[in-house]
Amino acid sequence: MHKPEYLLPTPNWQIQRWYEAVNHFESAAEPYALITVLTTAGSTPRDQGTKMVVTPDRQYDTIGGGHLEFKAIELARKALVDATQQRRNQQTLHSFPLASTLGQCCGGAVKLLIETHVSHQQVIALFGAGHVAQALVPILAQLPVQIRWIDNREALTPKQMLPSNTTFTLDDTPAGEIALLPTDSWVIIMTHDHQLDFELAEKALKRQDLPYVGMIGSDTKARRFQQRLLAKGVAQSRLDDFITPIGELSVPGKLPIEVAVSVSAQIIQRLHKRDTLSQAHHAQQETYDA
């Protein structure tokens, strides 16, 4: 079986240094925390300026190991949870005397800066690399989004350099990519295969944390898919998030660029609606905290 190939800066299993991790997670629009040894006094495991990166399930590089690093990782992951829930980055300072309370007897002291980086860009997973998708990607790439473009046809792998916010994945089994998407990703389905379209829609809708699943197609295809999805155990409530035919239907035409403009118009509307709701939530939270 052909293994997935990714046009990404560095596969995360090859990352060793903190700056490689920052580059990777920024490109992939995935959350991470950067830990920096801000100041030191006396004897310490690492010098001022030493850094490491922490994600919800991994860490990259080191600030010296031991109980200090263990505690820093714990604090960083807690900060990541808070930052993800609030959709805003945070910076916190923590001071540690390297004494018996940390199980370290260096006798010095360190001050750590923990910075969370949670992408505010919407992740869009686009399945299919045909004519409409090829017209759509250059438009979407101009928006504040991260695009994951996925197809199973090697001949359609882009030959030109992709925009910096776009990655392409060649995968024999594209539906497997659904499980790898970050929470709150939006899914656009426009492959050449109706059965693959259905498999993608089913897997996406069975994930409760993907709030938008759009599919290209006719009204007849939409009705058939909705009936089949219900028969496969997809909840009726989830069909409200299944947008098909996809696009702003007031935009006429069936040419690839016309369909691409229609889909882009709908995405732009949703982006503005999301930002408005997010701003209202933050204002309410700040009022509550006050």
KEDREN-505671 format. One line per 3 residues: number of its first residue (from 1); their letters; for each residue x, y, z of N, C-alpha, C. Coordinates in steps of 0.05 Angstrom, whole numbers. Layout:
N
NUM> A> X/Y/Z/X/Y/Z/X/Y/Z; ...
***
This chain:
290
1> MHK> 17/-24/0/0/0/0/18/25/0; 10/44/-16/24/69/-17/21/85/9; 43/92/21/41/108/46/36/137/40
4> PEY> 23/151/59/18/180/54/44/195/51; 44/214/32/66/232/29/57/260/34; 72/275/50/63/301/58/83/323/48
7> LLP> 72/344/37/88/367/30/88/386/54; 103/378/75/106/393/100/135/399/104; 142/420/121/170/427/125/186/403/137
10> TPN> 176/391/158/190/369/171/170/351/184; 170/324/178/152/306/192/158/308/222; 137/307/239/142/312/268/159/290/281
13> WQI> 160/266/268/176/245/280/206/250/275; 213/268/257/241/275/251/251/299/267; 233/312/281/240/337/295/257/330/320
16> QRW> 279/345/323/295/342/346/299/368/362; 303/390/347/308/415/360/283/432/363; 283/450/383/259/466/388/251/483/365
19> YEA> 270/494/350/263/512/328/252/496/304; 259/471/301/246/454/281/217/449/289; 212/445/315/185/441/324/168/465/320
22> VNH> 179/489/326/164/514/322/156/517/293; 175/512/275/170/514/246/148/494/237; 149/470/247/130/450/239/102/457/249
25> FES> 99/463/275/73/468/286/60/494/277; 77/514/271/66/538/259/55/532/231; 70/516/215/61/509/188/36/492/188
28> AAE> 34/475/208/11/457/210/-13/469/226; -9/493/236/-30/507/252/-39/490/276; -20/478/289/-25/461/312/-14/475/337
31> PYA> -27/472/360/-19/486/384/7/475/396; 22/493/408/47/485/422/54/506/443; 70/498/462/80/517/482/111/518/480
34> LIT> 121/542/481/150/546/481/159/553/509; 178/537/520/189/542/547/217/553/543; 222/576/556/248/589/554/260/593/582
37> VLT> 285/586/586/299/593/611/306/622/609; 290/638/623/292/667/621/316/679/636; 319/671/661/342/679/677/352/656/694
40> TAG> 377/658/701/389/637/719/405/651/741; 408/637/762/425/646/784/439/622/797; 465/624/801/479/601/813/482/578/793
43> STP> 484/554/804/488/530/788/461/520/777; 458/517/751/433/508/739/439/488/717; 419/471/710/424/450/690/429/462/662
46> RDQ> 417/484/655/420/496/629/423/526/632; 435/539/611/440/567/612/415/583/604; 417/609/610/396/628/601/392/626/571
49> GTK> 367/627/562/361/625/533/355/598/523; 360/577/539/353/549/531/323/546/527; 315/532/506/287/529/500/279/500/495
52> MVV> 253/495/498/242/470/490/213/475/482; 201/456/466/174/458/457/158/435/468; 133/442/477/115/421/488/89/422/473
55> TPD> 78/399/466/52/396/454/35/379/473; 9/376/467/-7/360/485/3/331/490; 19/321/471/28/293/475/58/288/470
58> RQY> 73/309/464/101/305/459/117/329/469; 144/326/470/161/348/476/186/346/459; 198/369/454/221/371/435/243/388/448
61> DTI> 268/377/448/291/390/460/288/388/491; 305/402/505/305/399/534/315/424/548; 306/429/572/317/451/589/333/439/612
64> GGG> 340/414/610/358/402/629/348/377/643; 324/369/637/314/344/649/307/347/678; 303/324/691/297/323/719/270/334/726
67> HLE> 266/339/752/240/348/762/233/376/752; 253/393/748/247/419/737/233/417/710; 244/401/692/233/398/666/205/384/667
70> FKA> 202/365/685/177/351/688/155/371/696; 162/388/716/143/408/725/136/429/704; 157/436/688/152/456/667/134/445/645
73> IEL> 138/419/639/120/407/619/92/406/629; 88/399/654/61/398/666/48/425/664; 62/446/671/51/473/670/45/482/642
76> ARK> 63/474/623/59/482/595/34/469/584; 29/444/591/6/430/580/-20/441/592; -19/448/617/-43/461/630/-48/488/616
79> ALV> -27/503/610/-30/529/597/-41/525/569; -33/503/555/-43/498/529/-73/492/529; -82/478/549/-111/472/551/-126/499/555
82> DAT> -116/516/573/-130/541/578/-130/559/552; -107/560/539/-104/577/515/-122/567/492; -124/540/489/-141/529/468/-170/535/474
85> QQR> -179/532/499/-207/538/506/-214/567/502; -195/585/508/-200/613/506/-193/625/478; -180/608/461/-172/616/434/-155/641/435
88> RNQ> -137/643/454/-118/665/456/-92/656/468; -70/667/459/-44/660/469/-39/672/496; -21/659/511/-15/668/538/15/667/543
91> QTL> 24/684/562/52/683/572/51/683/602; 66/665/614/67/663/643/96/659/652; 103/671/675/130/668/687/128/650/711
94> HSF> 148/633/714/149/615/737/178/615/748; 181/619/774/207/618/787/211/593/802; 234/581/800/240/555/813/267/556/827
97> PLA> 267/553/854/293/548/867/300/519/863; 324/513/855/332/485/850/341/472/876; 321/467/893/326/456/919/313/428/922
100> STL> 312/418/946/301/391/950/272/389/943; 257/411/943/229/410/936/225/400/907; 244/405/890/243/396/862/260/371/858
103> GQC> 272/361/880/289/337/877/315/343/863; 323/369/863/348/377/850/364/393/870; 389/388/870/406/401/890/428/418/877
106> CGG> 422/431/855/442/448/842/448/472/859; 428/481/874/432/504/892/426/530/878; 420/530/852/415/555/838/385/560/836
109> AVK> 377/577/817/349/584/813/345/591/784; 322/586/773/316/592/746/288/605/745; 285/622/725/259/634/719/251/625/691
112> LLI> 228/613/688/219/602/662/197/620/651; 198/624/625/176/637/610/162/615/593; 136/612/597/120/593/582/101/609/564
115> ETH> 105/606/538/88/620/518/71/599/503; 45/602/503/28/585/487/23/597/460; 22/580/440/17/589/413/-6/572/402
118> VSH> -29/584/401/-53/570/391/-61/585/366; -62/570/344/-68/583/318/-97/594/318; -100/619/309/-126/630/306/-136/626/278
121> QQV> -120/613/261/-129/608/234/-146/583/232; -166/584/216/-184/562/212/-171/541/195; -171/516/204/-161/494/188/-183/484/170
124> IAL> -176/482/144/-195/472/124/-183/448/111; -196/425/112/-187/401/99/-202/398/73; -188/399/51/-200/398/24/-193/370/12
127> FGA> -213/354/8/-210/328/-4/-217/328/-33; -197/322/-50/-201/323/-79/-182/343/-91; -170/336/-114/-152/355/-128/-159/358/-157
130> GHV> -184/357/-163/-193/361/-191/-194/390/-198; -209/396/-220/-209/423/-232/-220/443/-212; -242/436/-198/-254/456/-180/-235/461/-156
133> AQA> -223/440/-145/-205/443/-123/-180/460/-132; -171/455/-156/-148/470/-166/-155/500/-169; -180/506/-175/-188/534/-176/-193/546/-149
136> LVP> -201/528/-130/-209/537/-103/-185/544/-86; -164/527/-87/-142/531/-68/-129/559/-70; -123/569/-94/-111/596/-95/-128/618/-83
139> ILA> -155/614/-83/-173/634/-71/-172/631/-41; -176/607/-31/-176/603/-2/-149/610/11; -128/605/-4/-101/610/7/-96/640/13
142> QLP> -113/657/2/-110/686/8/-125/694/33; -139/675/46/-154/680/70/-137/672/94; -144/681/118/-129/673/143/-137/645/151
145> VQI> -129/625/135/-136/597/140/-111/580/136; -112/555/146/-91/535/140/-105/513/124; -95/507/100/-108/488/82/-93/461/82
148> RWI> -107/440/87/-96/413/84/-110/400/59; -95/398/38/-106/389/12/-98/359/9; -118/342/4/-114/313/5/-126/300/-20
151> DNR> -110/282/-33/-120/266/-55/-105/240/-56; -116/221/-71/-103/195/-74/-93/190/-102; -91/210/-119/-82/207/-146/-55/221/-150
154> EAL> -34/205/-153/-7/216/-155/-4/236/-178; -19/231/-200/-16/249/-223/-26/277/-217; -42/280/-196/-53/307/-189/-37/321/-167
157> TPK> -14/309/-159/3/322/-139/12/349/-151; 9/371/-137/17/397/-148/46/397/-155; 52/407/-179/80/410/-187/92/436/-179
160> QML> 75/457/-177/85/483/-169/86/486/-139; 101/506/-130/103/511/-101/76/520/-91; 68/508/-69/42/516/-56/45/540/-39
163> PSN> 23/555/-34/24/577/-15/33/567/12; 44/586/28/56/578/53/36/567/73; 10/573/69/-10/563/88/-24/538/77
166> TTF> -12/525/57/-25/501/44/-5/478/44; -15/455/53/1/430/50/-15/410/34; -1/393/19/-14/373/3/-6/345/13
169> TLD> -26/328/15/-22/300/24/-31/281/3; -13/263/-6/-20/242/-25/-24/217/-8; -48/206/-8/-54/184/9/-73/165/-5
172> DTP> -66/139/-7/-83/119/-20/-110/116/-6; -111/122/20/-136/120/35/-142/147/48; -153/166/33/-156/193/44/-174/195/68
175> AGE> -194/176/71/-212/178/93/-197/175/120; -174/162/120/-158/160/144/-149/187/155; -148/207/137/-139/233/146/-159/248/164
178> IAL> -184/239/162/-205/252/179/-198/251/208; -188/228/217/-182/224/246/-159/241/254; -143/251/236/-119/267/243/-124/297/243
181> LPT> -149/305/237/-154/334/235/-157/346/263; -148/370/267/-152/383/293/-181/389/298; -188/391/324/-215/399/331/-223/425/318
184> DSW> -249/426/309/-261/450/297/-252/454/268; -239/434/256/-232/437/228/-257/437/211; -256/450/188/-277/449/168/-269/431/145
187> VII> -288/415/135/-282/395/115/-297/402/90; -282/401/67/-294/405/41/-289/380/24; -310/368/14/-307/342/-1/-314/347/-30
190> MTH> -295/342/-48/-300/344/-77/-282/325/-92; -284/299/-86/-267/279/-99/-281/270/-125; -267/252/-139/-277/242/-165/-294/216/-161
193> DHQ> -297/208/-136/-309/181/-130/-332/185/-110; -357/178/-118/-380/182/-100/-377/165/-75; -367/141/-77/-364/124/-54/-344/135/-34
196> LDF> -323/146/-45/-303/159/-27/-315/184/-14; -331/199/-30/-345/222/-18/-362/214/6; -376/191/2/-394/182/24/-377/174/48
199> ELA> -356/159/43/-339/150/66/-327/174/81; -319/194/66/-308/218/79/-330/233/95; -353/235/83/-375/249/97/-383/234/123
202> EKA> -385/207/120/-392/191/144/-372/194/167; -346/192/160/-326/194/181/-325/222/193; -328/242/176/-328/269/186/-351/275/204
205> LKR> -375/266/197/-399/272/212/-401/256/238; -387/233/239/-387/218/263/-367/229/284; -350/248/275/-334/264/294/-351/288/302
208> QDL> -356/290/327/-374/311/337/-361/339/337; -334/340/333/-320/365/336/-312/378/309; -325/369/287/-321/381/261/-347/395/253
211> PYV> -348/422/257/-374/435/255/-383/442/227; -367/437/206/-375/443/179/-364/421/160; -382/408/147/-375/387/128/-390/394/102
214> GMI> -376/404/82/-388/412/57/-381/393/35; -400/388/17/-395/369/-5/-406/380/-31; -391/377/-52/-400/385/-78/-419/364/-89
217> GSD> -439/372/-105/-457/352/-116/-485/364/-121; -502/347/-132/-529/356/-139/-548/352/-115; -572/363/-117/-592/359/-97/-599/330/-94
220> TKA> -600/315/-116/-606/286/-115/-585/271/-99; -559/278/-105/-537/265/-90/-539/271/-61; -546/296/-54/-549/304/-26/-570/288/-12
223> RRF> -593/285/-24/-615/270/-11/-607/241/-7; -595/229/-27/-587/201/-25/-566/197/-2; -547/215/-1/-526/214/19/-538/217/47
226> QQR> -557/235/50/-569/240/76/-584/215/86; -598/201/68/-612/177/75/-592/155/83; -571/152/67/-551/131/73/-536/137/99
229> LLA> -531/163/104/-517/170/129/-534/164/153; -559/169/152/-577/162/174/-577/132/179; -578/117/157/-578/88/159/-552/78/171
232> KGV> -530/93/168/-504/86/178/-500/95/207; -520/107/219/-518/115/247/-510/144/252; -508/160/231/-502/188/235/-527/202/247
235> AQS> -524/217/268/-546/230/281/-559/251/263; -586/253/265/-600/273/250/-590/301/255; -582/306/280/-572/333/287/-546/340/273
238> RLD> -530/319/267/-505/324/253/-510/331/223; -532/324/212/-538/330/184/-541/361/181; -547/375/203/-548/404/201/-521/416/194
241> DFI> -500/402/200/-473/411/194/-463/400/167; -479/385/153/-472/374/127/-483/392/106; -466/408/94/-474/428/75/-470/418/46
244> TPI> -492/410/34/-491/400/7/-517/405/-8; -517/416/-32/-493/424/-46/-478/447/-32; -452/446/-32/-436/466/-19/-436/492/-35
247> GEL> -431/514/-21/-427/539/-35/-450/559/-30; -444/584/-38/-464/605/-37/-480/603/-62; -505/593/-60/-520/585/-84/-529/609/-100
250> SVP> -526/633/-90/-533/657/-106/-512/663/-127; -489/650/-124/-468/654/-145/-473/633/-166; -481/641/-191/-489/622/-212/-464/611/-226
253> GKL> -470/590/-242/-449/579/-260/-439/552/-251; -429/536/-271/-419/510/-265/-390/506/-273; -378/527/-284/-349/526/-290/-333/523/-264
256> PIE> -310/509/-265/-294/506/-241/-289/531/-225; -282/553/-239/-277/578/-225/-303/589/-213; -326/585/-226/-351/595/-215/-359/580/-190
259> VAV> -355/554/-191/-361/537/-167/-341/545/-145; -316/549/-152/-296/556/-132/-303/583/-118; -312/602/-134/-320/628/-123/-344/624/-104
262> SVS> -363/608/-112/-386/602/-96/-379/590/-69; -361/570/-69/-351/557/-45/-336/577/-27; -319/593/-40/-303/613/-26/-321/633/-12
265> AQI> -343/641/-25/-362/660/-14/-374/649/12; -381/624/12/-393/611/35/-372/609/58; -347/602/51/-326/601/71/-321/628/84
268> IQR> -321/649/67/-316/676/77/-338/684/97; -363/678/89/-386/684/107/-382/670/134; -375/645/133/-372/629/158/-348/640/175
271> LHK> -327/648/162/-304/659/176/-312/685/192; -327/702/178/-336/727/191/-356/721/214; -373/702/210/-392/694/231/-377/683/255
274> RDT> -358/665/250/-342/654/271/-327/675/287; -315/694/273/-300/716/287/-319/733/304; -343/738/293/-362/754/308/-371/740/334
277> LSQ> -376/714/332/-384/699/355/-361/697/376; -336/694/365/-313/693/383/-309/719/398; -312/741/384/-309/767/397/-331/771/419
280> AHH> -355/763/413/-377/766/432/-371/748/457; -360/724/452/-354/706/475/-332/718/492; -312/730/480/-290/742/496/-300/766/512
283> AQQ> -317/782/499/-328/805/514/-345/796/538; -361/775/534/-377/764/556/-359/753/578; -337/739/570/-319/727/590/-305/749/606
286> ETY> -296/770/592/-282/792/606/-301/806/625; -327/809/618/-347/821/636/-351/803/660; -352/777/656/-356/758/678/-331/759/697
289> DA> -307/759/685/-283/759/701/-280/784/718; -290/807/706/-288/832/720/-307/832/745
***
